[in-house]
Structure formats: C-alpha cells, structure tokens
Amino acid sequence: FLAFRLPAANRDGRLMTALKGGDFGWDRLPLCSASRKDPRFNVHDGDYRGNLSWLGGVWTLHNDAVIRALRAGGENAAADELARKTVAAFRGNYAEFLNPDSGRGNGMLRYAWTASQFIRILFEELFGLSYSPETGLVCKPAAGFTGTLRGLRLPDGRTVDVVVSNGSASGIRVSDE
C-alpha cells in the first residue's frame, strides 16, 4: 500500500479496493500486517515471536506508514478513516501489536514506540497540528473530527489548548505560562 505514494497509483481503484476489503481487516480494526489470503497469515497472542507476529498482527508502525502513503497519494478521506481506526484501537492499549480478530494487545505492553506513533497520528493526522518557528502553530483537522487537547507544550515553551469540532478548529488558545 505504500504504492499510494506514487503518482496516480490508485487511478483504477484496485489498491483502494484491496485495502478496504476484509482481507486486511479494514472493516473492523486498523490494517493487519498481512492479507488473510496469504498462506502464512496467522493470528498470534502473547509475546513477540519474530516473523509470526508480522504476518497478521495489527501494528501502529504499519498503519502509520499506510496513513502517510494515503495522504501523500491524495486519498485524504481514507487516511482520516484509518487514522481514526488506529487511534481508537490503541487508545489506552499501547501494546506492541494487536490480535487482528479480537483487538487484544500483545507483545510488550506499554510500548513506547506504539505510544509515540499513537500521539503522532492523533496530533498530526486527526487534529492536523504542525508547528515551526516560521509559521507557528497550524491546525488543519481531519474532516469530521472532534476532540480537545489541553496544555499541549509547544517547542518554544508556551502551552496551547485546541478545540476541534466536526473538522474545524473552533478554539485555539496559546498561553505563555
């Protein structure tokens, strides 16, 4: 699915059809790491077991890459949907990977990599936040997204509260405290 980054990669719709079909779990959870049609696909519970865990588990690493590829390929609605699914599945469950059938967390629990990708997807993809010294804070939320952030510390030491309602930033308050 990283082919979405290529110009016109999905022009005939085959990539999106494959992505949204049930083979990769789009209908229930974020994407699992292998197609259910792959003979090596497996559902694995417990500790990380090398390749077994990569042949069916749901990973933030994989989903984050697909979200970015969808966005780069102009498939913004699909990127928004996958970002929502990823945040919902991993909210409060920062496990290394999820069982693609039950959504149960597996591998290392309280995994920092998963938590950092969860935060990136939430802040950058759903809230649409970006910051640079030149432009300051920019908020371009995902269509239809609603959420609130309080006390987000900016790189310059200030804090910000952001309220997003139905895809529009309805309130941004920056504080020097």
C-alpha positions in Angstrom: 0.0 0.0 0.0 3.0 2.3 0.1 2.5 2.4 -3.6 -0.1 5.1 -2.9 2.9 7.5 -2.7 3.4 7.1 -6.4 1.6 9.5 -8.7 -1.7 8.0 -10.0 -1.0 4.7 -8.3 -4.7 4.2 -7.5 -6.2 5.6 -10.6 -8.1 2.4 -11.4 -9.1 1.9 -7.8 -7.6 -1.5 -7.3 -5.3 -0.5 -4.4 -8.2 1.1 -2.5 -10.4 -1.9 -3.2 -7.8 -4.3 -1.8 -7.1 -2.0 1.2 -10.8 -1.7 2.2 -11.7 -5.3 1.5 -11.9 -7.6 4.5 -8.6 -9.3 3.8 -6.6 -6.7 5.7 -9.2 -6.0 8.5 -10.3 -2.5 7.4 -13.9 -3.4 8.2 -13.2 -3.9 11.9 -9.8 -2.6 13.1 -6.8 -0.8 11.6 -5.0 -2.8 9.0 -3.3 -6.1 9.9 0.2 -6.7 8.6 -0.7 -9.4 6.1 -3.6 -10.4 3.9 -5.8 -13.1 5.3 -5.4 -14.8 1.9 -1.7 -15.2 2.5 -1.0 -18.8 3.5 1.5 -17.5 6.1 -1.2 -15.3 7.8 -1.6 -16.1 11.4 -3.4 -14.8 14.5 -0.9 -14.6 17.3 -1.4 -13.9 21.0 1.3 -13.4 23.5 4.9 -12.3 23.3 6.5 -11.0 20.1 7.6 -14.1 18.1 9.6 -12.6 15.2 8.0 -13.1 11.7 4.9 -14.8 13.2 3.9 -11.5 14.8 4.4 -9.6 11.5 2.3 -12.0 9.4 -1.1 -10.9 10.7 -0.8 -8.6 13.8 -2.1 -5.0 13.8 0.9 -2.6 14.3 0.9 1.2 14.6 4.2 1.2 12.6 2.4 -0.4 9.6 -0.7 1.7 9.9 1.2 4.9 10.3 3.1 4.2 7.1 -0.1 3.5 5.2 -1.8 6.7 6.6 1.2 8.7 5.4 1.1 7.0 2.0 -2.6 7.5 1.6 -2.2 11.2 2.5 0.7 11.6 0.0 -1.4 9.9 -2.7 -4.3 12.3 -2.2 -6.5 9.7 -0.5 -7.3 12.1 2.4 -10.7 10.6 3.4 -9.2 7.1 3.6 -6.2 8.4 5.5 -8.5 10.2 8.0 -10.6 7.0 8.4 -7.5 4.8 9.0 -6.1 7.4 11.5 -9.4 7.3 13.5 -9.4 3.5 13.5 -5.8 3.3 14.6 -6.3 5.8 17.5 -9.5 4.1 18.6 -7.9 0.6 18.6 -4.7 1.7 20.5 -6.3 4.2 22.9 -5.2 3.1 26.4 -3.8 0.0 24.9 -0.2 0.8 23.9 0.7 -2.8 23.3 3.4 -3.7 20.7 0.7 -5.1 18.4 -2.9 -6.2 18.4 -4.6 -9.5 17.6 -6.4 -8.9 14.3 -9.5 -10.7 15.4 -10.0 -9.6 19.0 -8.0 -6.3 19.1 -6.3 -7.6 22.3 -2.9 -6.1 23.0 0.1 -8.4 22.6 3.9 -8.3 22.7 5.3 -5.7 25.1 2.7 -3.8 26.9 3.1 0.0 27.5 5.4 0.0 24.4 6.9 3.4 23.9 7.1 3.1 20.1 3.4 2.4 19.9 2.6 5.3 22.2 4.7 7.7 20.2 3.0 6.7 16.9 -0.4 7.0 18.6 0.4 10.5 19.6 1.8 11.4 16.2 -1.4 10.1 14.4 -3.7 11.8 16.9 -1.9 15.2 16.9 -0.8 15.4 13.2 -3.4 13.4 11.3 -6.6 14.0 13.3 -6.0 17.3 15.0 -3.9 18.4 12.0 -1.4 20.1 14.1 2.0 21.2 12.9 4.5 23.7 14.3 7.5 25.6 13.0 9.2 28.8 14.2 8.4 30.4 10.9 4.6 29.6 10.7 3.9 29.0 14.4 1.1 26.6 15.2 -1.1 25.4 12.3 -4.3 23.4 12.8 -5.9 21.7 9.8 -8.1 18.9 11.4 -9.3 15.8 9.7 -12.7 16.1 8.1 -15.5 15.4 10.7 -13.0 15.0 13.6 -14.0 16.3 17.0 -11.6 16.5 20.0 -10.0 18.7 22.6 -6.3 19.0 23.7 -5.4 20.9 26.8 -2.0 22.0 27.9 0.0 20.9 24.9 3.5 22.2 25.3 5.0 23.8 22.2 8.7 23.7 21.4 9.1 27.4 22.5 7.8 26.6 26.0 4.3 28.0 25.6 1.2 25.8 26.0 -1.8 25.6 23.8 -5.4 24.4 24.2 -7.1 23.2 20.9 -10.8 22.5 20.4 -11.8 20.9 17.2 -15.5 20.4 16.3 -16.6 18.5 13.2 -13.3 19.1 11.4 -13.0 22.8 12.2 -10.7 24.3 14.8 -13.3 26.1 16.9 -10.9 27.3 19.6 -7.1 27.7 19.9 -5.7 29.4 23.0 -2.0 29.9 23.4 -0.6 30.7 26.8 2.8 32.0 27.9 2.6 30.2 31.2 
